[in-house]
Amino acid sequence: MRPVTDPVRVISLLPAATDIVAALGAAANLVGITHECDDPAHEAAGATAGATGRRRVTSSRIPDGPAAVVDAAVHACATDGLPLFTLDADGIRALRPDLLLTQALCDVCAVREGDVRALAADLSPPAATLSLAATTLDGVLEDIVRVADALGIPERGAALSASLRARLLAVHERLRAAAAPRPRVAVLEWPEPLYTAGHWVPEMVRRAGGREVLATAGAHSVAVAASAVEAADPEVLIVAPCGYDAARAADTADRLLARPEWRWARARAVWALDANALTSRPGPRLVRGVEVIAALLHPMLFPTPARTEAVPVPTPPAATTPSAAVPSAAMPAPTMPSAAAPSAAMPAPTMPRAAVPSAAVPAATVSGEVDRTGHD
């Protein structure tokens, strides 16, 4: 392991990895980032090189556009055997990285792990690779520790993980103290075709005091029919397309609710979420996502999130205070820890795809927290 005095030169090939490095206070180690990294805290503006000299070393074959067009382009690349993302191999060589951060979870989300490992081995000298593959919140926190270890700053990883766990516990304790009910919740990850949210998102809903009725915690997202969403009878519908900010998600939700098959949902609480910042990326900002979802489900217990984070659908005037379908017992609003600034919309979506049967989230024990009908 390198000493802190000899910093590791890092190229992040995953926006979540860039978030993690920045949250660890090691943004100075980043010499290359992806075309999708957009958190202002990274100071990574610019098409090729940012103000601090960070080169963008990936690009996407998928054009921005309506969800159905994006989906068709993804399938066309898959049919032709083409990767969705490409690496600037010459640019990466010029940066002389010591470590490449990548992922092994989804080829639709970022550069393929195999492509990264092949390039890393071809560098002179070869670079180390670290793949992030978490499918749960606990796994994400463990990945944060792994990244910190690779950077030679294990104490920062332990501290960041502990602080994030403390914030999750604060949400849990407030819900338990109020004996808050668990509303039935459905989170939609993509509109055309329709996908449920997968991986860590059902767990986020549970930790926020809800009960996900369509998806299985830790599993891939799955395609569903609108009739299946209706049959699941959610009290709260959260529209959070991967890579979309709240405004773009709200436009998507408005168009969904305008269709005859979604007429039933107009009588439910519907929210558009900044998925790009709060649910899509397996990094530290998922904890802020839990806090925001908790505020949507239990507005009497938690502070109202910013309109850049979540927007009620249909969108009321700016002065209107959002409300959720299931009120909770009154309790003073706490002061919640702040999170990184919300990100701008990302043009390229990240839709995990697999043929995994959908099911309601069962009662489970996660990190010692027992989830029954309440918040024990």
C-alpha positions in Angstrom: 0.0 0.0 0.0 1.4 3.4 -0.9 2.0 6.0 1.9 -0.2 9.0 1.9 2.8 11.2 1.0 3.0 9.4 -2.3 -0.6 9.7 -3.5 -2.1 7.1 -5.8 -3.0 8.4 -9.3 -6.6 7.4 -9.8 -8.8 7.1 -12.9 -12.5 6.7 -12.0 -14.5 4.9 -14.7 -17.8 5.0 -12.7 -19.6 8.2 -11.4 -20.2 6.5 -8.1 -16.5 5.8 -7.7 -15.8 9.5 -8.3 -18.4 10.4 -5.6 -16.7 8.0 -3.2 -13.2 9.4 -3.8 -14.4 13.0 -3.4 -16.3 12.1 -0.2 -13.1 10.6 1.2 -11.4 13.9 0.7 -9.2 12.5 -2.0 -10.4 14.4 -5.1 -6.8 15.5 -5.7 -5.9 11.9 -6.5 -8.3 11.9 -9.5 -6.5 12.4 -12.7 -9.2 11.0 -15.0 -13.0 10.7 -14.8 -16.0 9.6 -16.9 -18.0 11.8 -19.2 -20.9 11.3 -16.8 -19.2 12.7 -13.6 -21.1 15.9 -12.9 -20.9 16.7 -9.2 -19.7 20.3 -8.8 -17.6 19.2 -5.8 -15.4 17.4 -8.3 -14.5 20.6 -10.1 -14.6 18.6 -13.3 -16.1 21.0 -15.8 -15.2 20.9 -19.4 -15.6 18.5 -22.3 -12.2 17.0 -22.2 -10.1 18.4 -19.3 -11.6 20.1 -16.2 -10.4 23.2 -14.5 -8.1 21.0 -12.4 -6.8 19.0 -15.4 -9.0 16.0 -14.9 -9.4 14.4 -18.3 -12.7 12.7 -19.3 -11.7 9.3 -20.6 -15.0 7.7 -21.6 -17.7 8.3 -24.1 -21.1 6.8 -24.8 -22.5 5.3 -28.0 -26.1 6.0 -26.8 -27.6 9.3 -27.8 -29.7 11.3 -25.5 -33.4 11.2 -26.3 -36.8 9.8 -25.3 -36.7 6.7 -23.1 -37.9 4.4 -25.9 -35.2 5.6 -28.3 -32.5 5.1 -25.7 -33.8 1.6 -25.0 -33.8 0.7 -28.7 -30.2 2.0 -29.0 -29.1 -0.1 -26.1 -30.6 -3.2 -27.6 -29.0 -2.4 -31.0 -25.6 -2.3 -29.4 -26.2 -5.6 -27.6 -27.3 -7.2 -30.8 -24.2 -6.0 -32.6 -21.9 -7.0 -29.7 -20.8 -3.4 -29.2 -20.0 -1.9 -25.8 -22.2 1.0 -24.8 -19.2 3.0 -23.5 -15.8 3.4 -25.0 -12.4 4.1 -23.4 -9.9 6.8 -24.4 -7.0 4.4 -24.3 -4.4 6.9 -25.4 -5.6 9.4 -22.9 -5.5 6.9 -20.1 -2.0 5.9 -21.0 -0.9 9.6 -21.0 -2.3 10.0 -17.4 -0.1 7.2 -16.1 -2.7 5.9 -13.6 -1.8 3.7 -10.6 -5.4 2.6 -10.0 -8.5 2.2 -12.2 -11.8 2.2 -10.4 -14.5 0.3 -12.3 -17.6 -1.8 -11.7 -18.8 -5.4 -12.3 -22.5 -4.9 -11.8 -24.0 -3.8 -15.1 -22.7 -3.3 -18.7 -25.5 -0.7 -19.2 -24.3 1.4 -16.3 -20.6 2.0 -17.2 -17.6 0.6 -19.1 -17.4 -3.2 -19.1 -15.1 -4.5 -16.4 -13.4 -6.9 -18.9 -12.4 -3.9 -21.1 -11.0 -2.1 -18.2 -8.9 -5.0 -16.9 -7.5 -5.6 -20.4 -6.4 -2.0 -20.8 -5.0 -1.9 -17.3 -2.8 -5.0 -18.0 -1.6 -3.3 -21.3 -0.4 -0.1 -19.5 3.3 0.4 -18.8 3.6 -0.1 -15.9 0.3 -2.0 -15.5 -2.3 -0.3 -13.3 -4.2 -2.0 -10.5 -8.0 -2.3 -10.9 -10.7 -2.2 -8.2 -14.2 -3.3 -9.2 -17.2 -2.1 -7.2 -20.1 -4.6 -7.3 -22.4 -3.8 -4.4 -26.1 -4.6 -4.7 -27.1 -3.5 -1.2 -26.5 -0.5 1.0 -24.2 -2.5 3.3 -22.2 -3.5 0.2 -21.9 0.1 -0.9 -20.5 1.0 2.5 -18.1 -1.8 2.3 -17.0 -0.6 -1.2 -16.3 2.8 0.3 -13.9 1.1 2.8 -12.3 -0.8 0.0 -11.6 2.3 -2.1 -10.1 4.1 1.0 -7.8 1.1 1.6 -6.7 1.2 -2.1 -5.9 4.9 -1.7 -3.9 4.3 1.5 -6.3 6.2 3.7 -8.2 3.5 5.6 -9.0 5.7 8.5 -11.0 8.0 6.2 -13.0 5.0 4.9 -13.8 3.9 8.4 -14.9 7.4 9.4 -17.0 8.0 6.3 -18.7 4.6 6.6 -19.5 5.2 10.3 -21.0 8.6 9.6 -23.2 7.2 6.8 -24.4 4.4 9.1 -25.1 6.9 11.8 -27.4 8.9 9.4 -29.3 5.7 8.5 -29.7 4.9 12.1 -31.0 8.4 12.8 -33.8 7.8 10.2 -34.6 4.4 11.7 -34.8 5.7 15.3 -37.1 8.5 14.4 -39.5 6.2 12.5 -39.4 3.7 15.4 -40.0 6.4 18.0 -43.1 7.6 16.1 -44.4 4.0 15.4 -44.8 5.3 11.9 -46.9 3.2 9.5 -45.2 1.6 6.4 -47.0 2.8 3.2 -46.9 0.6 0.2 -44.4 2.0 -2.3 -43.5 1.3 -5.9 -40.4 2.8 -7.5 -40.1 3.0 -11.3 -36.6 3.0 -12.7 -37.3 3.3 -16.4 -40.5 4.3 -18.3 -40.3 2.7 -21.8 -40.2 -0.2 -21.3 -41.3 0.0 -17.7 -38.8 -1.3 -15.2 -39.0 -1.6 -11.4 -36.1 -0.4 -9.3 -33.6 -3.0 -8.2 -30.5 -3.7 -6.2 -30.3 -1.3 -3.2 -33.4 0.8 -4.0 -36.0 -1.6 -2.3 -33.8 -1.5 0.7 -33.7 2.2 0.6 -37.5 2.3 0.6 -37.6 0.0 3.6 -35.0 2.0 5.6 -37.0 5.1 4.7 -40.1 3.6 6.4 -41.9 2.2 3.4 -42.7 -1.2 1.9 -41.6 -1.8 -1.7 -44.4 -3.8 -3.4 -42.8 -4.7 -6.8 -39.1 -5.3 -6.4 -36.8 -7.6 -4.4 -33.9 -6.1 -2.4 -30.5 -6.9 -3.9 -31.9 -8.3 -7.2 -31.8 -6.8 -10.7 -34.6 -4.5 -11.9 -37.2 -6.2 -14.0 -39.6 -5.2 -16.8 -43.2 -5.0 -15.7 -46.6 -4.1 -17.2 -48.5 -1.0 -16.0 -51.3 -3.4 -15.0 -48.8 -5.2 -12.6 -48.0 -1.9 -10.9 -51.7 -1.2 -10.5 -52.3 -4.7 -9.1 -49.5 -4.2 -6.5 -51.7 -1.3 -5.2 -49.0 1.2 -4.1 -50.1 4.1 -2.0 -47.0 6.0 -3.1 -45.5 5.9 -6.6 -41.9 7.2 -7.0 -40.8 7.8 -10.6 -37.0 7.7 -10.6 -35.5 6.9 -14.1 -31.8 6.2 -13.9 -29.7 9.2 -14.8 -32.6 11.7 -14.6 -32.8 14.7 -12.4 -36.0 15.7 -10.6 -37.3 17.9 -13.4 -36.8 15.4 -16.1 -38.3 12.7 -13.9 -41.3 14.9 -13.3 -41.9 15.4 -17.0 -41.7 11.6 -17.4 -44.2 11.1 -14.6 -46.6 13.6 -16.1 -46.5 11.8 -19.4 -47.1 8.4 -17.7 -50.1 9.7 -15.8 -51.6 11.2 -18.9 -52.0 7.7 -20.4 -55.3 5.8 -19.8 -53.6 2.8 -18.3 -52.2 5.0 -15.5 -55.6 6.7 -14.7 -55.7 4.8 -11.3 -52.4 6.4 -10.2 -53.8 9.9 -10.4 -55.5 9.3 -7.1 -52.2 8.2 -5.4 -49.3 10.2 -4.1 -46.8 10.4 -7.0 -43.3 11.8 -6.7 -40.5 12.5 -9.2 -37.1 11.9 -7.7 -33.6 13.1 -8.7 -32.4 9.5 -9.4 -29.1 10.7 -10.7 -28.1 12.1 -7.4 -30.1 9.9 -5.0 -30.7 6.3 -6.2 -28.7 5.5 -9.4 -25.2 5.7 -8.1 -23.9 3.1 -5.5 -22.0 5.7 -3.5 -22.4 7.9 -0.4 -25.3 9.9 -1.7 -27.6 6.9 -1.4 -27.9 7.8 2.2 -29.3 11.2 1.3 -31.7 9.3 -0.9 -33.0 7.4 2.1 -33.4 10.7 4.0 -35.4 12.2 1.0 -37.6 9.1 0.6 -38.3 9.1 4.3 -39.5 12.8 4.0 -41.8 11.9 1.1 -43.4 9.0 3.0 -43.4 10.7 6.4 -43.6 14.4 6.0 -44.5 15.1 9.6 -41.2 13.5 10.8 -38.6 14.7 8.4 -37.8 18.1 6.7 -39.2 18.8 3.3 -36.5 18.0 0.7 -35.4 20.6 -1.9 -37.4 20.7 -5.1 -34.2 19.8 -6.9 -34.3 16.5 -5.0 -38.0 15.6 -5.3 -41.1 17.0 -6.9 -44.8 16.1 -6.4 -46.7 15.1 -9.5 -48.6 16.9 -10.9 -46.3 19.7 -9.9 -48.0 22.4 -7.7 -47.0 26.0 -7.5 -43.6 26.6 -5.9 -45.2 27.8 -2.6 -47.1 24.6 -2.1 -45.8 22.2 0.5 -45.5 18.6 -0.8 -47.5 16.0 1.1 -47.5 12.2 1.0 -50.4 9.7 0.9 -49.7 8.3 4.4 -49.3 10.9 7.2 -47.2 10.0 10.2 -47.5 11.0 13.9 -46.6 14.6 14.5 -43.0 15.2 15.6 -40.6 18.2 15.4 -38.6 18.1 12.2 -35.0 17.2 13.0 -31.9 18.7 11.5 -30.6 16.2 9.1 -27.0 16.0 8.0 -26.3 17.7 4.7 -25.4 15.8 1.6 -23.5 16.6 -1.6 -25.1 19.1 -3.9 -27.6 17.5 -6.3 -26.3 16.6 -9.7 -27.5 17.8 -13.1 -29.3 15.5 -15.5 -27.3 12.8 -17.0 -28.0 12.0 -20.6 -27.0 8.4 -20.5 -29.3 6.1 -18.5 -28.1 3.2 -16.4 -30.8 0.5 -16.4 -29.8 -2.8 -14.9 -31.5 -5.6 -16.9 -32.1 -9.2 -16.0 -34.9 -11.7 -16.0 -35.3 -11.9 -12.3 -38.9 -12.6 -11.0 -40.4 -9.6 -9.1 -41.7 -10.1 -5.6 -42.6 -8.0 -2.6 -39.8 -7.4 -0.2 -39.9 -9.8 2.6 -39.2 -9.0 6.2 -35.5 -9.1 6.7 -32.7 -8.3 9.1 -30.0 -5.9 7.8 -27.2 -4.8 9.9 -29.0 -5.8 13.1 -32.1 -3.8 12.2 -35.2 -6.0 12.3 -38.0 -5.1 9.9 -41.4 -6.4 10.8 -44.7 -4.4 10.5 -43.0 -1.5 12.3 -39.5 -0.3 13.0 -38.2 -2.6 15.7 
